[in-house]
């Protein structure tokens, strides 16, 4: 959607396909990072964007036992907005779509599921086949962009090779009500053999229970009462709300994977976002990298597309620009998964505060580093046209 907006803004004809009737899927990435808010400022829409309901997270915290540690402090970032905006992704997508509709070349087709790629006689990709309520249809294009997520159909149809980096965790997501007297700051809770994440969504908490990879069925076999008991122990100030978890239907499994394409493109086709590089939920940076991919792609492709001279070299430049931040970010995520999260989940004795958190507790200025990495990221993009 972001790439569609930017290309339409550059004067191109753009068609965005969305397989659902709306964007109302709960528990999607709902963090709008300072780097993305900076892009809204560059587009001249930041003030209107911030009129949408959201919560501001100026810090991130972690609790280990009884010790509460500030992990990241965004108030020092060199950006217009020194906070993460917690906003439902459907509101963000609706906002981008409304902005894009202001340009004559933009089209959005809902309930349209891309199912295959169309090739010409030279094997160049020249469009997509799609399913709609009214039957099958085709869309022809000078460039097809696969932004269909970590289980991308289009990248499979393109035959692009995926490199698996591994993830030792999965996450069970659910929600409980939030009271006005509850803490404001999003936080992670580390306890013996358990990790819990809380994200402030105004009237409810979006909760993530981190579990060892493949153990979801074992958790369910232990029973809902045991799950509620764990919640009450990890979040004692909300213990009475454990009964709001009435059935396993309210608990959704996020199967964590970290991977990336060795090559993001072939003639007439490019992958961005999770389709190019599935990120761990560590740091909540997946949406941030996807938005940055879109800006990098628009900056490098709008002119050759408008002049009808797009080549594979242009697509390669997008990958080259975005591969370094992808590699560095995934390396850091895998390191945290393996050296911190997995070790906490394996711990059976009294939990010791992981050394990175000890350093952050002892030296407050260090909190600017994770804030920079999470809030802005490696090699942030800026809108060129």
C-alpha positions as CSV (number, residue, x, y, z in Angstrom):
1,X,0.0,0.0,0.0
2,X,2.9,2.4,0.8
3,X,4.6,1.6,-2.5
4,X,1.3,2.0,-4.3
5,X,0.9,5.5,-2.8
6,X,4.4,6.6,-3.6
7,X,4.3,5.4,-7.2
8,X,0.9,6.9,-7.8
9,X,2.3,10.2,-6.3
10,X,5.1,10.0,-8.8
11,X,2.5,9.9,-11.6
12,X,2.4,6.2,-12.4
13,X,-0.6,4.0,-12.9
14,X,-0.7,1.5,-9.9
15,X,-3.0,-1.3,-9.1
16,X,-3.0,-2.8,-5.6
17,X,-4.7,-6.2,-5.0
18,X,-6.0,-7.2,-1.5
19,X,-7.5,-10.6,-1.1
20,X,-9.7,-9.7,1.9
21,X,-12.8,-7.5,2.0
22,X,-11.2,-5.3,4.7
23,X,-8.0,-5.1,6.9
24,X,-9.7,-6.1,10.1
25,X,-7.4,-8.9,11.1
26,X,-6.4,-8.7,14.8
27,X,-2.9,-9.1,16.2
28,X,-1.1,-7.8,13.1
29,X,1.9,-5.6,13.5
30,X,0.5,-2.4,15.1
31,X,3.6,-0.4,15.8
32,X,4.2,2.7,13.7
33,X,7.9,3.5,14.3
34,X,9.5,7.0,14.4
35,X,11.1,6.4,11.0
36,X,7.6,5.7,9.5
37,X,6.2,8.8,11.2
38,X,9.1,10.7,9.7
39,X,7.9,9.5,6.2
40,X,4.4,10.8,7.0
41,X,6.0,14.1,7.8
42,X,7.8,14.1,4.5
43,X,4.5,13.4,2.7
44,X,3.0,16.3,4.5
45,X,0.3,14.2,6.2
46,X,1.7,13.7,9.7
47,X,-0.7,16.0,11.5
48,X,-3.8,14.3,10.0
49,X,-2.2,10.9,10.5
50,X,-1.8,11.5,14.3
51,X,-5.5,12.5,14.5
52,X,-6.2,8.8,14.2
53,X,-6.6,7.0,17.6
54,X,-3.2,5.8,18.8
55,X,-1.1,5.4,21.9
56,X,2.4,6.9,22.3
57,X,5.2,4.7,23.6
58,X,8.2,6.9,24.4
59,X,10.0,4.1,26.2
60,X,10.1,0.3,26.2
61,X,10.5,-1.6,29.4
62,X,11.4,-5.1,30.5
63,X,10.7,-6.7,33.9
64,X,12.9,-9.4,35.2
65,X,11.6,-10.8,38.5
66,X,10.8,-7.7,40.5
67,X,13.2,-5.4,38.6
68,X,11.8,-3.0,36.0
69,X,14.3,-1.9,33.4
70,X,13.9,0.7,30.7
71,X,15.2,-0.9,27.5
72,X,14.8,1.8,25.0
73,X,14.3,5.6,25.3
74,X,12.9,7.2,22.1
75,X,12.9,10.8,23.4
76,X,16.4,11.4,22.1
77,X,15.8,10.4,18.5
78,X,16.5,13.0,15.8
79,X,13.0,12.6,14.4
80,X,9.8,14.7,14.3
81,X,8.1,12.1,16.6
82,X,10.1,10.7,19.4
83,X,7.8,7.8,20.1
84,X,6.3,4.7,18.7
85,X,2.6,5.1,17.7
86,X,0.6,2.0,18.7
87,X,-2.2,2.1,16.1
88,X,-4.3,-0.7,14.6
89,X,-2.9,-1.7,11.3
90,X,-6.3,-1.5,9.6
91,X,-6.4,2.3,10.4
92,X,-2.9,2.7,9.0
93,X,-3.8,0.9,5.8
94,X,-7.1,2.7,5.4
95,X,-5.2,6.0,5.8
96,X,-2.6,5.1,3.2
97,X,-5.3,3.9,0.8
98,X,-7.3,7.2,1.2
99,X,-4.2,9.2,0.5
100,X,-3.4,7.1,-2.6
101,X,-7.0,7.5,-3.9
102,X,-6.2,11.2,-4.3
103,X,-4.0,10.4,-7.3
104,X,-5.6,9.5,-10.6
105,X,-3.4,6.6,-11.4
106,X,-4.2,4.6,-8.2
107,X,-6.6,1.6,-8.1
108,X,-7.3,-0.7,-5.2
109,X,-9.1,-4.0,-5.8
110,X,-10.4,-5.7,-2.6
111,X,-11.5,-9.3,-2.5
112,X,-8.9,-10.0,-5.2
113,X,-6.5,-12.8,-4.5
114,X,-3.3,-13.0,-6.7
115,X,-2.8,-16.7,-7.5
116,X,-0.2,-16.9,-10.2
117,X,2.2,-15.0,-12.4
118,X,1.9,-14.3,-16.1
119,X,5.0,-14.7,-18.3
120,X,5.7,-13.7,-21.8
121,X,7.6,-15.8,-24.4
122,X,11.0,-14.6,-23.0
123,X,9.9,-15.8,-19.4
124,X,9.6,-12.2,-18.2
125,X,6.8,-11.7,-15.7
126,X,4.2,-9.4,-17.2
127,X,1.2,-9.7,-14.8
128,X,-0.7,-11.7,-12.3
129,X,-3.7,-14.0,-12.4
130,X,-6.2,-13.4,-9.6
131,X,-9.4,-14.8,-8.1
132,X,-12.4,-12.6,-7.4
133,X,-16.0,-13.1,-6.3
134,X,-17.0,-12.7,-10.0
135,X,-14.4,-15.3,-11.3
136,X,-10.8,-15.4,-12.4
137,X,-9.2,-12.3,-14.0
138,X,-5.8,-11.1,-15.1
139,X,-3.8,-7.9,-14.5
140,X,-1.0,-7.0,-16.8
141,X,1.9,-4.7,-15.6
142,X,5.4,-3.5,-16.4
143,X,6.3,-4.6,-12.8
144,X,4.7,-7.0,-10.4
145,X,5.6,-6.5,-6.7
146,X,5.0,-9.4,-4.3
147,X,4.1,-8.0,-0.9
148,X,2.0,-11.0,0.1
149,X,3.9,-11.9,3.3
150,X,6.0,-14.6,4.7
151,X,4.0,-17.3,3.0
152,X,4.1,-15.5,-0.3
153,X,2.4,-17.3,-3.2
154,X,4.0,-15.0,-5.7
155,X,7.6,-15.6,-4.7
156,X,6.9,-19.3,-4.9
157,X,5.5,-18.9,-8.4
158,X,8.5,-16.9,-9.3
159,X,10.8,-19.8,-8.1
160,X,12.9,-17.5,-5.8
161,X,15.0,-19.4,-3.3
162,X,14.4,-18.8,0.4
163,X,17.3,-19.0,3.0
164,X,16.0,-20.2,6.4
165,X,17.8,-18.6,9.4
166,X,15.8,-20.4,12.1
167,X,13.8,-19.3,15.1
168,X,13.7,-21.2,18.5
169,X,10.4,-19.6,19.5
170,X,6.7,-19.2,18.7
171,X,4.2,-16.7,20.2
172,X,0.7,-17.2,21.5
173,X,-1.2,-13.9,21.1
174,X,-4.4,-12.9,22.9
175,X,-5.9,-9.9,24.6
176,X,-7.3,-8.9,28.0
177,X,-9.0,-5.6,29.0
178,X,-6.9,-2.6,30.1
179,X,-7.8,-0.3,33.0
180,X,-7.0,3.4,33.3
181,X,-4.7,2.7,36.3
182,X,-2.6,0.1,34.4
183,X,1.0,0.9,33.3
184,X,1.3,2.9,30.1
185,X,4.6,1.6,28.7
186,X,4.8,-1.5,26.6
187,X,6.9,-4.1,28.3
188,X,8.3,-7.6,28.3
189,X,8.2,-9.8,31.4
190,X,11.0,-12.3,31.9
191,X,10.6,-15.0,34.5
192,X,11.9,-18.5,35.1
193,X,11.3,-20.4,31.8
194,X,8.7,-17.8,30.6
195,X,8.6,-14.6,28.6
196,X,5.5,-12.4,28.3
197,X,4.9,-9.2,26.2
198,X,2.3,-6.5,26.8
199,X,1.4,-3.9,24.3
200,X,-0.9,-1.0,25.3
201,X,-3.9,-0.8,22.9
202,X,-5.8,1.8,24.9
203,X,-8.8,-0.2,26.1
204,X,-7.1,-3.6,26.0
205,X,-3.6,-5.2,26.3
206,X,-2.3,-7.1,23.3
207,X,-0.5,-10.0,25.0
208,X,2.2,-12.3,23.6
209,X,3.2,-15.4,25.5
210,X,6.6,-16.6,24.1
211,X,7.0,-20.3,24.0
212,X,9.7,-22.8,22.7
213,X,9.3,-23.6,19.0
214,X,6.7,-26.2,18.3
215,X,5.4,-26.4,21.9
216,X,1.9,-24.8,21.4
217,X,0.2,-28.2,21.6
218,X,1.9,-29.0,24.9
219,X,0.7,-25.7,26.3
220,X,-2.8,-26.5,25.2
221,X,-2.7,-30.0,26.6
222,X,-1.7,-28.6,30.0
223,X,-5.1,-26.9,30.0
224,X,-6.6,-23.4,29.9
225,X,-6.5,-23.2,33.7
226,X,-2.8,-23.6,33.7
227,X,-2.5,-21.0,31.0
228,X,-4.6,-18.5,33.0
229,X,-2.5,-19.3,36.1
230,X,0.7,-18.5,34.2
231,X,-0.8,-15.2,33.0
232,X,-1.9,-14.3,36.6
233,X,1.6,-15.0,37.9
234,X,3.4,-13.1,35.2
235,X,1.0,-10.1,35.3
236,X,-0.1,-10.0,39.0
237,X,-1.7,-6.5,38.7
238,X,-4.1,-7.9,36.1
239,X,-4.5,-11.4,37.6
240,X,-8.3,-11.1,38.0
241,X,-8.5,-10.6,34.2
242,X,-7.2,-14.1,33.5
243,X,-10.8,-15.3,33.4
244,X,-11.3,-13.2,30.3
245,X,-9.4,-15.9,28.4
246,X,-12.5,-18.0,28.0
247,X,-11.3,-20.5,25.4
248,X,-8.4,-21.4,23.2
249,X,-10.3,-19.8,20.3
250,X,-9.1,-16.5,21.8
251,X,-5.5,-17.5,21.6
252,X,-3.7,-17.4,18.2
253,X,-0.4,-19.0,17.3
254,X,2.2,-16.9,15.5
255,X,4.7,-19.4,14.1
256,X,7.9,-17.4,14.1
257,X,10.2,-17.7,11.2
258,X,13.3,-15.7,10.1
259,X,14.2,-16.1,6.5
260,X,15.2,-14.1,3.4
261,X,15.4,-14.5,-0.3
262,X,18.8,-14.9,-1.8
263,X,17.5,-12.9,-4.8
264,X,14.5,-10.7,-4.4
265,X,13.7,-10.3,-8.1
266,X,13.5,-11.7,-11.6
267,X,12.6,-9.9,-14.8
268,X,9.4,-8.0,-14.2
269,X,9.0,-9.1,-10.6
270,X,10.2,-7.9,-7.2
271,X,9.5,-9.0,-3.6
272,X,9.5,-6.6,-0.6
273,X,8.6,-6.8,3.0
274,X,8.0,-10.2,4.6
275,X,7.8,-11.7,1.1
276,X,11.5,-10.9,0.8
277,X,12.6,-11.3,4.4
278,X,10.4,-12.7,7.2
279,X,11.4,-11.0,10.5
280,X,11.3,-12.2,14.1
281,X,8.8,-10.3,16.3
282,X,11.9,-9.3,18.4
283,X,11.8,-5.5,18.5
284,X,8.6,-5.4,16.4
285,X,10.6,-4.1,13.4
286,X,9.1,-6.1,10.6
287,X,6.6,-3.4,9.6
288,X,9.3,-0.8,9.8
289,X,11.6,-2.7,7.3
290,X,8.6,-3.3,5.0
291,X,7.9,0.4,4.8
292,X,11.5,1.2,4.2
293,X,11.6,-1.4,1.4
294,X,8.7,0.4,-0.2
295,X,10.4,3.8,-0.1
296,X,13.6,2.4,-1.5
297,X,11.7,0.7,-4.3
298,X,9.8,3.8,-5.2
299,X,13.0,6.0,-5.1
300,X,14.8,3.6,-7.5
301,X,12.0,2.4,-9.8
302,X,9.6,5.4,-10.4
303,X,11.8,7.0,-13.0
304,X,12.7,3.9,-15.1
305,X,9.0,2.8,-14.9
306,X,7.8,6.2,-16.1
307,X,10.3,6.2,-18.9
308,X,9.4,2.6,-19.9
309,X,13.0,1.4,-19.4
310,X,12.9,-0.8,-16.3
311,X,15.7,-3.4,-16.3
312,X,16.8,-6.2,-14.0
313,X,19.6,-3.9,-12.9
314,X,17.1,-1.5,-11.4
315,X,15.5,-4.3,-9.4
316,X,18.9,-5.4,-8.2
317,X,19.6,-1.9,-6.9
318,X,16.6,-2.1,-4.7
319,X,17.8,-5.4,-3.2
320,X,21.3,-4.0,-2.8
321,X,20.0,-1.0,-1.0
322,X,17.9,-3.0,1.4
323,X,20.0,-6.2,1.9
324,X,22.4,-4.6,4.4
325,X,19.8,-3.4,6.9
326,X,17.9,-6.7,6.4
327,X,21.0,-8.8,7.2
328,X,22.1,-6.7,10.2
329,X,18.6,-6.6,11.7
330,X,18.0,-10.3,11.2
331,X,21.5,-11.1,12.7
332,X,20.7,-9.1,15.8
333,X,17.2,-10.7,16.1
334,X,18.7,-14.3,15.8
335,X,21.4,-13.4,18.3
336,X,18.8,-12.2,20.8
337,X,16.6,-15.2,20.1
338,X,19.4,-17.7,20.7
339,X,21.4,-16.0,23.4
340,X,18.7,-14.3,25.5
341,X,15.2,-15.6,24.8
342,X,16.0,-19.3,24.3
343,X,18.1,-19.3,27.4
344,X,15.4,-17.8,29.5
345,X,12.9,-20.3,28.2
346,X,15.3,-23.2,29.1
347,X,16.0,-21.8,32.6
348,X,14.5,-23.9,35.5
349,X,16.3,-22.3,38.4
350,X,16.0,-18.7,39.6
351,X,16.4,-16.4,36.6
352,X,19.4,-14.1,36.5
353,X,19.0,-10.8,34.6
354,X,20.5,-11.2,31.1
355,X,23.7,-9.1,30.9
356,X,22.4,-6.8,28.1
357,X,19.5,-5.7,30.5
358,X,22.0,-5.3,33.3
359,X,24.0,-2.9,31.2
360,X,20.9,-0.9,30.3
361,X,19.9,-0.7,33.9
362,X,23.3,0.5,35.0
363,X,24.0,3.0,32.1
364,X,20.9,4.9,31.1
365,X,22.6,6.5,28.0
366,X,22.9,3.1,26.5
367,X,19.1,3.0,26.2
368,X,19.5,5.3,23.2
369,X,21.1,2.4,21.2
370,X,18.1,0.0,21.2
371,X,15.8,3.0,20.7
372,X,17.7,4.0,17.6
373,X,17.8,0.4,16.2
374,X,14.1,-0.2,16.9
375,X,12.8,3.4,16.1
376,X,14.9,4.3,13.1
377,X,16.7,1.1,12.1
378,X,19.7,0.6,9.9
379,X,20.0,2.9,6.8
380,X,16.6,4.7,7.1
381,X,15.0,5.8,3.8
382,X,13.6,9.1,2.8
383,X,11.2,10.0,0.0
384,X,13.0,11.3,-3.0
385,X,10.1,12.5,-5.1
